[in-house]
Amino acid sequence: MAELDSKARHPSPRYEVADVSPLLLFVLALLIGLCVAGVLVAVRIGYPSASRPHDRGRVAALPPSPRLQSAPAADLRRYRAVKQKELERGPVPIEQAMRETAEQGWNRQ
């Protein structure tokens, strides 16, 4: 009876005989490879021009060198002078427009 009592308390450890069949791993790897290959073939058939560089269209030409501003401060002064002249030569010069607005006010009716 002592033997039965000790076996009931401490059953012998059991181990799993095999985790996964190697054949199953091989089949799953083969299926994944076939799926990847199928997607690659489908993309190649669906977008045939993706692999040919001559079908990608024209490339815009780059502006002539140097492409950076050589004198940004001078360019800004020149730009502001041109814009100021545009304001002064408009249908109504800016000074006159400011005087008329000050005399009439914003809400002219």
Backbone as CSV, one residue per row, in Angstrom:
resi,resn,N_x,N_y,N_z,CA_x,CA_y,CA_z,C_x,C_y,C_z
1,MET,0.819,-1.167,0.000,0.000,0.000,0.000,0.872,1.242,0.000
2,ALA,2.020,1.147,0.600,2.925,2.278,0.617,3.418,2.573,-0.790
3,GLU,3.583,1.504,-1.600,4.007,1.709,-2.974,2.961,2.456,-3.773
4,LEU,1.728,2.114,-3.632,0.639,2.787,-4.361,0.537,4.245,-3.920
5,ASP,0.706,4.470,-2.658,0.585,5.824,-2.128,1.696,6.726,-2.679
6,SER,2.931,6.220,-2.812,4.026,7.039,-3.313,3.884,7.279,-4.824
7,LYS,3.340,6.331,-5.571,3.128,6.524,-7.009,2.010,7.523,-7.267
8,ALA,1.028,7.584,-6.438,-0.085,8.517,-6.622,0.391,9.936,-6.365
9,ARG,1.277,10.089,-5.438,1.743,11.436,-5.111,2.747,11.941,-6.140
10,HIS,3.597,11.109,-6.623,4.646,11.514,-7.545,4.548,10.693,-8.822
11,PRO,3.708,11.131,-9.730,3.632,10.353,-10.971,4.922,10.552,-11.779
12,SER,5.259,9.594,-12.573,6.491,9.693,-13.358,6.321,10.801,-14.410
13,PRO,7.351,11.572,-14.620,7.237,12.669,-15.592,7.075,12.118,-17.004
14,ARG,6.275,12.841,-17.782,6.042,12.427,-19.165,6.540,13.530,-20.093
15,TYR,7.083,13.127,-21.212,7.604,14.070,-22.194,6.893,13.851,-23.515
16,GLU,6.846,14.939,-24.295,6.245,14.842,-25.614,7.218,14.090,-26.509
17,VAL,6.690,13.169,-27.256,7.541,12.312,-28.072,8.185,13.113,-29.211
18,ALA,7.381,13.851,-29.965,7.905,14.648,-31.076,7.115,15.946,-31.143
19,ASP,7.803,17.054,-31.368,7.109,18.332,-31.437,6.349,18.466,-32.742
20,VAL,7.063,18.520,-33.835,6.445,18.706,-35.144,7.147,17.782,-36.126
21,SER,6.380,17.263,-37.000,6.941,16.380,-38.019,7.816,17.205,-38.978
22,PRO,8.997,16.743,-39.302,9.846,17.468,-40.259,9.181,17.612,-41.633
23,LEU,8.362,16.654,-41.996,7.650,16.731,-43.264,6.673,17.910,-43.255
24,LEU,6.012,18.149,-42.132,5.095,19.281,-42.027,5.842,20.602,-42.165
25,LEU,7.004,20.703,-41.549,7.816,21.913,-41.687,8.234,22.129,-43.131
26,PHE,8.625,21.082,-43.806,9.022,21.182,-45.200,7.843,21.625,-46.071
27,VAL,6.676,21.053,-45.846,5.486,21.419,-46.630,5.108,22.881,-46.384
28,LEU,5.148,23.336,-45.141,4.820,24.733,-44.846,5.821,25.685,-45.482
29,ALA,7.097,25.351,-45.427,8.109,26.193,-46.059,7.914,26.236,-47.571
30,LEU,7.566,25.109,-48.147,7.304,25.052,-49.584,6.085,25.905,-49.947
31,LEU,5.035,25.848,-49.158,3.843,26.663,-49.417,4.149,28.161,-49.308
32,ILE,4.918,28.548,-48.308,5.285,29.967,-48.169,6.118,30.413,-49.369
33,GLY,7.059,29.582,-49.786,7.877,29.905,-50.957,7.035,30.035,-52.215
34,LEU,6.068,29.152,-52.384,5.190,29.228,-53.551,4.325,30.485,-53.514
35,CYS,3.867,30.878,-52.340,3.065,32.103,-52.221,3.900,33.332,-52.573
36,VAL,5.117,33.401,-52.076,5.994,34.533,-52.389,6.285,34.573,-53.882
37,ALA,6.581,33.424,-54.465,6.849,33.370,-55.901,5.608,33.780,-56.690
38,GLY,4.429,33.349,-56.243,3.193,33.724,-56.917,2.938,35.218,-56.880
39,VAL,3.219,35.840,-55.749,3.043,37.288,-55.642,4.022,38.001,-56.564
40,LEU,5.265,37.552,-56.599,6.250,38.170,-57.486,5.847,38.052,-58.947
41,VAL,5.354,36.899,-59.337,4.912,36.714,-60.722,3.700,37.594,-61.012
42,ALA,2.764,37.690,-60.076,1.573,38.519,-60.280,1.944,39.993,-60.419
43,VAL,2.890,40.451,-59.634,3.338,41.843,-59.739,4.040,42.060,-61.076
44,ARG,4.847,41.128,-61.479,5.559,41.243,-62.753,4.579,41.280,-63.922
45,ILE,3.517,40.478,-63.863,2.513,40.464,-64.931,1.637,41.718,-64.855
46,GLY,1.281,42.124,-63.663,0.388,43.276,-63.491,1.047,44.604,-63.806
47,TYR,2.349,44.720,-63.574,3.079,45.964,-63.814,4.311,45.663,-64.668
48,PRO,4.129,45.416,-65.946,5.271,45.016,-66.772,6.296,46.134,-66.972
49,SER,5.867,47.385,-66.901,6.812,48.480,-67.161,7.648,48.839,-65.944
50,ALA,7.410,48.218,-64.816,8.139,48.571,-63.598,9.607,48.169,-63.655
51,SER,9.941,47.205,-64.460,11.322,46.744,-64.487,12.127,47.348,-65.631
52,ARG,11.485,48.130,-66.512,12.198,48.727,-67.645,12.354,50.221,-67.417
53,PRO,13.571,50.720,-67.308,13.773,52.145,-67.021,13.331,53.063,-68.154
54,HIS,13.321,52.587,-69.402,12.944,53.464,-70.505,11.444,53.747,-70.542
55,ASP,10.649,53.007,-69.809,9.205,53.239,-69.778,8.768,54.158,-68.641
56,ARG,9.691,54.693,-67.894,9.324,55.490,-66.726,9.053,56.949,-67.064
57,GLY,9.194,57.351,-68.289,8.908,58.728,-68.670,10.169,59.569,-68.712
58,ARG,9.968,60.810,-69.124,11.095,61.718,-69.247,11.502,62.276,-67.898
59,VAL,12.767,62.489,-67.749,13.310,63.077,-66.528,13.539,64.554,-66.811
60,ALA,13.074,65.420,-65.925,13.251,66.853,-66.110,14.727,67.210,-66.021
61,ALA,15.143,68.116,-66.904,16.537,68.541,-66.901,16.808,69.428,-65.693
62,LEU,17.984,69.315,-65.156,18.373,70.150,-64.024,18.713,71.546,-64.514
63,PRO,18.494,72.556,-63.697,18.882,73.904,-64.112,20.399,73.993,-64.219
64,PRO,20.898,74.990,-64.967,22.348,75.085,-65.128,23.043,75.409,-63.816
65,SER,24.312,75.064,-63.737,25.093,75.315,-62.520,25.447,76.783,-62.437
66,PRO,25.654,77.396,-61.335,25.385,76.896,-59.987,23.899,77.008,-59.686
67,ARG,23.376,76.015,-58.982,21.951,75.980,-58.692,21.604,76.692,-57.388
68,LEU,22.600,77.106,-56.622,22.354,77.826,-55.377,22.472,79.320,-55.630
69,GLN,21.837,80.120,-54.771,21.970,81.570,-54.889,23.393,81.962,-54.515
70,SER,24.003,82.751,-55.374,25.363,83.176,-55.064,25.370,84.409,-54.170
71,ALA,24.314,85.257,-54.265,24.222,86.461,-53.430,22.775,86.640,-52.990
72,PRO,22.339,85.915,-51.958,20.932,85.973,-51.566,20.493,87.353,-51.085
73,ALA,21.349,88.101,-50.421,20.953,89.429,-49.937,20.699,90.368,-51.109
74,ALA,21.559,90.334,-52.106,21.369,91.179,-53.287,20.118,90.762,-54.055
75,ASP,19.868,89.434,-54.128,18.658,88.960,-54.805,17.416,89.452,-54.085
76,LEU,17.420,89.447,-52.768,16.268,89.906,-52.002,16.043,91.405,-52.206
77,ARG,17.120,92.193,-52.200,16.980,93.641,-52.442,16.403,93.901,-53.829
78,ARG,16.893,93.188,-54.817,16.397,93.342,-56.181,14.913,92.956,-56.266
79,TYR,14.549,91.872,-55.617,13.154,91.415,-55.620,12.248,92.457,-54.960
80,ARG,12.662,92.957,-53.812,11.844,93.962,-53.113,11.727,95.248,-53.926
81,ALA,12.782,95.655,-54.628,12.726,96.857,-55.464,11.735,96.672,-56.605
82,VAL,11.737,95.491,-57.221,10.789,95.220,-58.310,9.363,95.248,-57.781
83,LYS,9.122,94.637,-56.643,7.768,94.617,-56.079,7.323,96.020,-55.657
84,GLN,8.232,96.832,-55.151,7.885,98.208,-54.770,7.507,99.019,-56.006
85,LYS,8.228,98.819,-57.100,7.885,99.515,-58.343,6.523,99.081,-58.853
86,GLU,6.206,97.792,-58.713,4.883,97.313,-59.113,3.800,97.996,-58.293
87,LEU,4.035,98.168,-56.993,3.053,98.852,-56.145,2.890,100.312,-56.557
88,GLU,3.982,100.966,-56.900,3.916,102.379,-57.249,3.310,102.607,-58.623
89,ARG,3.454,101.672,-59.539,2.946,101.831,-60.898,1.561,101.237,-61.087
90,GLY,0.928,100.757,-60.052,-0.375,100.134,-60.169,-1.417,101.125,-60.662
91,PRO,-2.693,100.718,-60.779,-3.734,101.616,-61.258,-3.828,102.879,-60.387
92,VAL,-3.578,102.719,-59.100,-3.522,103.856,-58.187,-2.240,103.688,-57.393
93,PRO,-1.336,104.704,-57.433,-0.112,104.565,-56.648,-0.426,104.322,-55.179
94,ILE,0.446,103.591,-54.504,0.190,103.176,-53.126,0.023,104.355,-52.184
95,GLU,0.818,105.389,-52.374,0.693,106.565,-51.495,-0.674,107.206,-51.646
96,GLN,-1.126,107.351,-52.885,-2.447,107.952,-53.128,-3.552,107.057,-52.574
97,ALA,-3.428,105.749,-52.735,-4.441,104.827,-52.218,-4.510,104.899,-50.700
98,MET,-3.365,105.037,-50.040,-3.363,105.137,-48.576,-4.015,106.444,-48.127
99,ARG,-3.745,107.570,-48.840,-4.377,108.847,-48.478,-5.883,108.778,-48.647
100,GLU,-6.330,108.210,-49.784,-7.771,108.123,-50.040,-8.458,107.232,-49.005
101,THR,-7.815,106.155,-48.621,-8.401,105.280,-47.626,-8.478,105.970,-46.268
102,ALA,-7.452,106.737,-45.921,-7.477,107.461,-44.648,-8.558,108.527,-44.638
103,GLU,-8.796,109.174,-45.777,-9.827,110.211,-45.848,-11.231,109.608,-45.819
104,GLN,-11.449,108.529,-46.547,-12.787,107.950,-46.660,-13.084,106.980,-45.524
105,GLY,-12.105,106.354,-44.962,-12.315,105.310,-43.962,-12.516,103.960,-44.645
106,TRP,-12.553,102.927,-43.840,-12.693,101.563,-44.400,-14.090,101.290,-44.889
107,ASN,-15.083,101.745,-44.197,-16.476,101.419,-44.535,-17.064,102.519,-45.418
108,ARG,-16.806,102.451,-46.691,-17.344,103.400,-47.645,-18.679,102.886,-48.158
109,GLN,-19.711,103.756,-48.122,-21.032,103.304,-48.585,-21.634,104.232,-49.572
